[in-house]
């Protein structure tokens, strides 16, 4: 009898655990915002950004610089200057030393050439000029924990000091990184991701969480370590920092690359054209430099380990594409690469 009673209690505990887990899943909630008159859920994971070092020079907010958390949220410390050191039960003298060290670290970040009043005013109105964002095909959004509701979502950029026109940090401000629809905990339908200024960098469609159809990703050029004088002059006039874009045009089926592929490098001086089948490069691939064919390769099957009369890609990078063609009169003629193992053209980062 006692054994039956204990066994009954175990089954009851198991049922309560399962019910409790299901209830917890059902009770998962997310924030929502009103954007352009339409209600959106806020996706629980934010998009990361890279902030240029000169961004901190347009901030005029003593309270921001005095809070040690704001420093360690973006930068690393060391063994005796860390977030943990500030949080420990320490003497007033040691805390004063840490605060002095914090001010010194910020002085390092704020030293050097500033922007002047006119350019600073432009950047405070458009802080996205100094905020970089990158997307690729390898990662869209982290999957949610729990059961989030179906509906239209926005993804926000991660929190940091989003400066206002007076140079103060606005803790209530946010910037939208993407728009998509969630159905059964996965993205379904059209999806768009933006840069910090609101321009589209990545767009395409999903079916039940898998990429489908045509996709486009723009890869912006990187900001230089020091913003050049030409860009500073544009900022003083209310203009923008110059950017160029490489563009990736891909086709997907059931989440795999399938169909034509086209890549335009910066200023379109390099182009790659080819086709995928079941996620693998297939058939003829063409590499062009300044619209001139510099390399033509017939892709071998990944299982083919023998060299034939057609070049085989093996995964290295082509450093000097011009060495693959020669000049005959006024024409550029591709070299014969028969029976050679051809290097891989310079595809965008994270392509394979």
C-alpha angles and dihedrals in degrees: 000000000000090000091052090048092052092046089051090051090052091052090047091051090050092050091048091049092051092045091047091050092048091047091051090051092049091050097054107128133189133198122255135206137193111239121180090340094309128106118235134179114234113236110236096233122064131216116251123235137195114228120207114236091239090061091083090059092069092056119098102180119121093187090058094052093045094058107086091203090068090058097047092044088069107020139043125244130196138242096291099028109054143118089259091056090057092047096052124097097262137160123268090247093055092045089052089052090051092049089049089052090049091054090049092052091051090048088058090053093046097044122103134043117353128202104246126235100291097046092042089054090052093049094048089054092045108026090164088082087078099037119088127202130188130195133179140168095262096073132026107163133333110258114256124252110235131002110313119189123264116251146081116327140190124204115214129211116251118275122264136132101310099193123222129210091276094053094254126131111251108209092187095054123100138174125217117236101181150355126219143137125250121212121173091351095304134089113267126179131006119356131189131186124194142200120244091271092055099256118137116256102163131025140160144110138279132204112200092337096313126108114252133182128349121358131185128196126181119206109204121215114256124258111249120245090253119030104243124239094251091059092045090055090052091050091051088056092048094260132126139261109264116255135179127198137215110207130211118200111191138169124216137192122187090346096307129104105259126163136007122002129194129179125188115195125211111308085001090270090134126039135179122197127181147112138262130213121191091344095309129104109256140183125354120356122192127203117197132189116197088347091304119120107245102165135017118187134182107216115231123215111267088240093055109100098168125090115236135175089291127071117255125215114227103175109268124123129257105232100178110030093178092069088071095070136047135203118251108182103311094335130092110224123191115241118249105255096181115149091007129115103241121215120240116262116244101272119181121278116284090012097134 
